[in-house]
Amino acid sequence: MLAAFLLAICAHSSSLGPVVTSQGVWVDSRTVGGFTIYAQFPLGQMEDLVNDLGQLAQDIRSALGIELGQRPVTVLLFDSQHGYQQFLRREFPNVPYRRALYLERSGRAFVLAYRSRELATDLRHEATHALLHTALPMVPLWLDEGLAEYFETPPGDRVFGHPYYKTVRFWARLGYVPSLDKLEQIARMEDMDSSAYRWSWAWVHVFIHGPPAVRQELTDYLRTIQNYGVPGSLAQRTEARLGSLRTLFLEHFRK
């Protein structure tokens, strides 16, 4: 069914008006920033979100200092949770349910979501996963989720506006530093609990907004991965070159 669906939306990309498939009516489509979006509602209702997606690839390039892949990402936006769930049960029956998902099928990248109050956050989060995985042969789990948490907020809120920010600063003022070594050892999604997401975001914040040398460590690490090298531990290589991670973290969030 998915193959027939892809043929239908590919044909729609060069036509006018809605396209009808077994998954429903797709009334609007847009191509922005490496994403081809198909929606079951007019995309004009959420121009800000479409613009955010169009800018996301450039934001990631600027923050991380790496080139992103050229593989296109198909975004499917459903009008209702019911239609979204039906599609998942039919096409991806073994995938655990979430409000939004990044998936791959036959070498194609997909982001799936449905219209809800959290759509903007969900879509930026999953689109970040998609862009990272089209650029890198692998992404460590903590970093994958930490970056997705970072970029899920609107551009103007990424430095000081994330919901985690005040909590992380509070704990930093008490002298608490999450172990980057332990985060790097997480290998399964089941082990990514809410605190792991929060502390992954916090370390990403340090690497993106800390001193230039710290940011360069993250860039070098990702470029090693991109070139199919063995990057080793980001915690160990950063501490070997720049000194105490504890001091780095506390100075960053106490300022």
Contacts in CASP RR format, 6 or more apart in sequence:
PFRMAT RR
TARGET T0000
AUTHOR 0000-0000-0000
METHOD contacts of the structure
MODEL  1
MLAAFLLAICAHSSSLGPVVTSQGVWVDSRTVGGFTIYAQFPLGQMEDLV
NDLGQLAQDIRSALGIELGQRPVTVLLFDSQHGYQQFLRREFPNVPYRRA
LYLERSGRAFVLAYRSRELATDLRHEATHALLHTALPMVPLWLDEGLAEY
FETPPGDRVFGHPYYKTVRFWARLGYVPSLDKLEQIARMEDMDSSAYRWS
WAWVHVFIHGPPAVRQELTDYLRTIQNYGVPGSLAQRTEARLGSLRTLFL
EHFRK
1 22 0 8 1.000
1 23 0 8 1.000
1 90 0 8 1.000
1 91 0 8 1.000
2 91 0 8 1.000
2 105 0 8 1.000
4 21 0 8 1.000
4 22 0 8 1.000
5 21 0 8 1.000
5 22 0 8 1.000
5 23 0 8 1.000
6 74 0 8 1.000
6 108 0 8 1.000
8 19 0 8 1.000
8 20 0 8 1.000
8 21 0 8 1.000
9 19 0 8 1.000
9 21 0 8 1.000
9 26 0 8 1.000
9 29 0 8 1.000
9 38 0 8 1.000
9 74 0 8 1.000
11 19 0 8 1.000
12 19 0 8 1.000
12 26 0 8 1.000
12 29 0 8 1.000
12 38 0 8 1.000
13 29 0 8 1.000
13 31 0 8 1.000
13 36 0 8 1.000
17 27 0 8 1.000
18 25 0 8 1.000
18 26 0 8 1.000
18 27 0 8 1.000
19 25 0 8 1.000
19 26 0 8 1.000
20 26 0 8 1.000
23 76 0 8 1.000
23 83 0 8 1.000
23 87 0 8 1.000
24 40 0 8 1.000
25 40 0 8 1.000
26 38 0 8 1.000
26 39 0 8 1.000
26 40 0 8 1.000
27 39 0 8 1.000
27 40 0 8 1.000
27 41 0 8 1.000
27 42 0 8 1.000
28 38 0 8 1.000
28 39 0 8 1.000
28 41 0 8 1.000
28 42 0 8 1.000
28 43 0 8 1.000
28 44 0 8 1.000
29 36 0 8 1.000
29 37 0 8 1.000
29 38 0 8 1.000
29 39 0 8 1.000
29 43 0 8 1.000
30 36 0 8 1.000
30 37 0 8 1.000
30 39 0 8 1.000
30 43 0 8 1.000
30 50 0 8 1.000
31 37 0 8 1.000
32 50 0 8 1.000
32 51 0 8 1.000
32 53 0 8 1.000
32 54 0 8 1.000
33 53 0 8 1.000
33 54 0 8 1.000
33 55 0 8 1.000
33 56 0 8 1.000
33 57 0 8 1.000
34 54 0 8 1.000
34 57 0 8 1.000
34 72 0 8 1.000
34 73 0 8 1.000
35 53 0 8 1.000
35 54 0 8 1.000
35 72 0 8 1.000
35 73 0 8 1.000
35 74 0 8 1.000
35 75 0 8 1.000
35 111 0 8 1.000
35 127 0 8 1.000
35 130 0 8 1.000
36 72 0 8 1.000
36 73 0 8 1.000
36 74 0 8 1.000
36 75 0 8 1.000
37 43 0 8 1.000
37 50 0 8 1.000
37 53 0 8 1.000
37 75 0 8 1.000
37 77 0 8 1.000
38 74 0 8 1.000
38 75 0 8 1.000
38 76 0 8 1.000
38 77 0 8 1.000
39 77 0 8 1.000
39 79 0 8 1.000
40 77 0 8 1.000
40 78 0 8 1.000
40 79 0 8 1.000
41 77 0 8 1.000
41 79 0 8 1.000
41 115 0 8 1.000
43 50 0 8 1.000
44 50 0 8 1.000
46 119 0 8 1.000
46 120 0 8 1.000
48 120 0 8 1.000
49 119 0 8 1.000
49 120 0 8 1.000
49 123 0 8 1.000
52 120 0 8 1.000
52 124 0 8 1.000
52 154 0 8 1.000
52 155 0 8 1.000
53 75 0 8 1.000
53 123 0 8 1.000
53 124 0 8 1.000
53 127 0 8 1.000
55 155 0 8 1.000
56 124 0 8 1.000
56 127 0 8 1.000
56 128 0 8 1.000
56 131 0 8 1.000
56 151 0 8 1.000
57 68 0 8 1.000
57 131 0 8 1.000
59 151 0 8 1.000
59 155 0 8 1.000
60 66 0 8 1.000
60 68 0 8 1.000
60 128 0 8 1.000
60 131 0 8 1.000
60 132 0 8 1.000
60 147 0 8 1.000
60 151 0 8 1.000
61 67 0 8 1.000
61 68 0 8 1.000
63 208 0 8 1.000
64 147 0 8 1.000
64 208 0 8 1.000
64 218 0 8 1.000
64 219 0 8 1.000
64 222 0 8 1.000
65 219 0 8 1.000
65 222 0 8 1.000
65 223 0 8 1.000
66 135 0 8 1.000
66 136 0 8 1.000
66 219 0 8 1.000
66 222 0 8 1.000
66 223 0 8 1.000
66 226 0 8 1.000
67 135 0 8 1.000
67 226 0 8 1.000
68 131 0 8 1.000
68 134 0 8 1.000
68 135 0 8 1.000
69 131 0 8 1.000
69 134 0 8 1.000
69 135 0 8 1.000
70 134 0 8 1.000
71 107 0 8 1.000
71 109 0 8 1.000
71 134 0 8 1.000
72 109 0 8 1.000
73 109 0 8 1.000
73 110 0 8 1.000
73 111 0 8 1.000
73 127 0 8 1.000
73 130 0 8 1.000
73 131 0 8 1.000
73 134 0 8 1.000
74 108 0 8 1.000
74 109 0 8 1.000
74 110 0 8 1.000
74 111 0 8 1.000
75 110 0 8 1.000
75 111 0 8 1.000
75 112 0 8 1.000
75 113 0 8 1.000
75 123 0 8 1.000
75 127 0 8 1.000
76 87 0 8 1.000
76 110 0 8 1.000
76 111 0 8 1.000
76 112 0 8 1.000
76 113 0 8 1.000
77 113 0 8 1.000
77 114 0 8 1.000
77 115 0 8 1.000
77 119 0 8 1.000
77 123 0 8 1.000
78 84 0 8 1.000
78 87 0 8 1.000
78 112 0 8 1.000
78 113 0 8 1.000
78 114 0 8 1.000
78 115 0 8 1.000
79 114 0 8 1.000
79 115 0 8 1.000
80 114 0 8 1.000
80 115 0 8 1.000
81 114 0 8 1.000
81 116 0 8 1.000
83 114 0 8 1.000
84 112 0 8 1.000
84 113 0 8 1.000
84 114 0 8 1.000
85 97 0 8 1.000
87 112 0 8 1.000
88 95 0 8 1.000
88 97 0 8 1.000
88 101 0 8 1.000
88 112 0 8 1.000
91 105 0 8 1.000
92 101 0 8 1.000
92 103 0 8 1.000
92 105 0 8 1.000
95 101 0 8 1.000
95 103 0 8 1.000
99 113 0 8 1.000
99 114 0 8 1.000
99 116 0 8 1.000
99 118 0 8 1.000
99 122 0 8 1.000
100 111 0 8 1.000
100 112 0 8 1.000
100 113 0 8 1.000
100 114 0 8 1.000
100 119 0 8 1.000
100 122 0 8 1.000
100 123 0 8 1.000
100 125 0 8 1.000
100 126 0 8 1.000
101 110 0 8 1.000
101 111 0 8 1.000
101 112 0 8 1.000
101 113 0 8 1.000
101 126 0 8 1.000
102 109 0 8 1.000
102 110 0 8 1.000
102 111 0 8 1.000
102 126 0 8 1.000
102 127 0 8 1.000
102 129 0 8 1.000
102 130 0 8 1.000
102 133 0 8 1.000
103 109 0 8 1.000
103 110 0 8 1.000
103 111 0 8 1.000
103 112 0 8 1.000
104 110 0 8 1.000
104 133 0 8 1.000
109 130 0 8 1.000
109 133 0 8 1.000
109 134 0 8 1.000
110 130 0 8 1.000
111 123 0 8 1.000
111 126 0 8 1.000
111 127 0 8 1.000
111 129 0 8 1.000
111 130 0 8 1.000
112 126 0 8 1.000
113 119 0 8 1.000
113 122 0 8 1.000
113 123 0 8 1.000
113 126 0 8 1.000
116 122 0 8 1.000
120 154 0 8 1.000
121 152 0 8 1.000
121 153 0 8 1.000
122 152 0 8 1.000
124 151 0 8 1.000
124 152 0 8 1.000
124 153 0 8 1.000
124 154 0 8 1.000
125 148 0 8 1.000
125 149 0 8 1.000
125 151 0 8 1.000
125 152 0 8 1.000
126 148 0 8 1.000
128 147 0 8 1.000
128 148 0 8 1.000
128 150 0 8 1.000
128 151 0 8 1.000
128 152 0 8 1.000
129 144 0 8 1.000
129 148 0 8 1.000
132 139 0 8 1.000
132 144 0 8 1.000
132 147 0 8 1.000
132 148 0 8 1.000
133 139 0 8 1.000
133 144 0 8 1.000
135 226 0 8 1.000
136 222 0 8 1.000
136 225 0 8 1.000
136 226 0 8 1.000
137 225 0 8 1.000
137 226 0 8 1.000
137 228 0 8 1.000
138 225 0 8 1.000
139 147 0 8 1.000
139 225 0 8 1.000
140 184 0 8 1.000
140 234 0 8 1.000
141 186 0 8 1.000
141 187 0 8 1.000
141 188 0 8 1.000
141 189 0 8 1.000
141 192 0 8 1.000
142 183 0 8 1.000
142 184 0 8 1.000
142 186 0 8 1.000
142 192 0 8 1.000
142 196 0 8 1.000
142 200 0 8 1.000
142 203 0 8 1.000
143 200 0 8 1.000
143 204 0 8 1.000
143 234 0 8 1.000
145 192 0 8 1.000
145 196 0 8 1.000
145 197 0 8 1.000
145 200 0 8 1.000
146 197 0 8 1.000
146 200 0 8 1.000
146 201 0 8 1.000
146 203 0 8 1.000
146 204 0 8 1.000
147 204 0 8 1.000
149 162 0 8 1.000
149 164 0 8 1.000
149 197 0 8 1.000
149 200 0 8 1.000
149 201 0 8 1.000
149 204 0 8 1.000
150 158 0 8 1.000
150 162 0 8 1.000
150 201 0 8 1.000
150 204 0 8 1.000
150 205 0 8 1.000
150 208 0 8 1.000
151 158 0 8 1.000
153 161 0 8 1.000
153 162 0 8 1.000
159 209 0 8 1.000
162 201 0 8 1.000
162 205 0 8 1.000
164 198 0 8 1.000
164 201 0 8 1.000
164 202 0 8 1.000
165 205 0 8 1.000
167 198 0 8 1.000
168 198 0 8 1.000
168 199 0 8 1.000
168 201 0 8 1.000
168 202 0 8 1.000
168 205 0 8 1.000
168 253 0 8 1.000
169 253 0 8 1.000
169 254 0 8 1.000
172 249 0 8 1.000
172 250 0 8 1.000
172 252 0 8 1.000
172 253 0 8 1.000
172 254 0 8 1.000
173 253 0 8 1.000
173 254 0 8 1.000
175 250 0 8 1.000
177 245 0 8 1.000
177 246 0 8 1.000
177 249 0 8 1.000
177 250 0 8 1.000
178 195 0 8 1.000
178 199 0 8 1.000
178 202 0 8 1.000
178 203 0 8 1.000
178 249 0 8 1.000
180 203 0 8 1.000
180 234 0 8 1.000
180 235 0 8 1.000
180 245 0 8 1.000
181 233 0 8 1.000
181 235 0 8 1.000
181 236 0 8 1.000
183 196 0 8 1.000
183 199 0 8 1.000
183 200 0 8 1.000
183 203 0 8 1.000
184 233 0 8 1.000
184 234 0 8 1.000
184 235 0 8 1.000
186 192 0 8 1.000
186 196 0 8 1.000
192 200 0 8 1.000
202 249 0 8 1.000
202 253 0 8 1.000
203 249 0 8 1.000
205 252 0 8 1.000
206 214 0 8 1.000
206 248 0 8 1.000
206 249 0 8 1.000
206 252 0 8 1.000
206 253 0 8 1.000
207 214 0 8 1.000
207 215 0 8 1.000
207 217 0 8 1.000
207 218 0 8 1.000
208 215 0 8 1.000
208 218 0 8 1.000
209 215 0 8 1.000
209 252 0 8 1.000
210 248 0 8 1.000
210 252 0 8 1.000
213 241 0 8 1.000
213 242 0 8 1.000
214 238 0 8 1.000
214 242 0 8 1.000
214 248 0 8 1.000
217 234 0 8 1.000
217 237 0 8 1.000
217 238 0 8 1.000
217 241 0 8 1.000
217 242 0 8 1.000
218 234 0 8 1.000
221 231 0 8 1.000
221 234 0 8 1.000
221 237 0 8 1.000
224 230 0 8 1.000
224 231 0 8 1.000
225 231 0 8 1.000
231 237 0 8 1.000
235 245 0 8 1.000
238 245 0 8 1.000
238 248 0 8 1.000
239 245 0 8 1.000
242 248 0 8 1.000
END
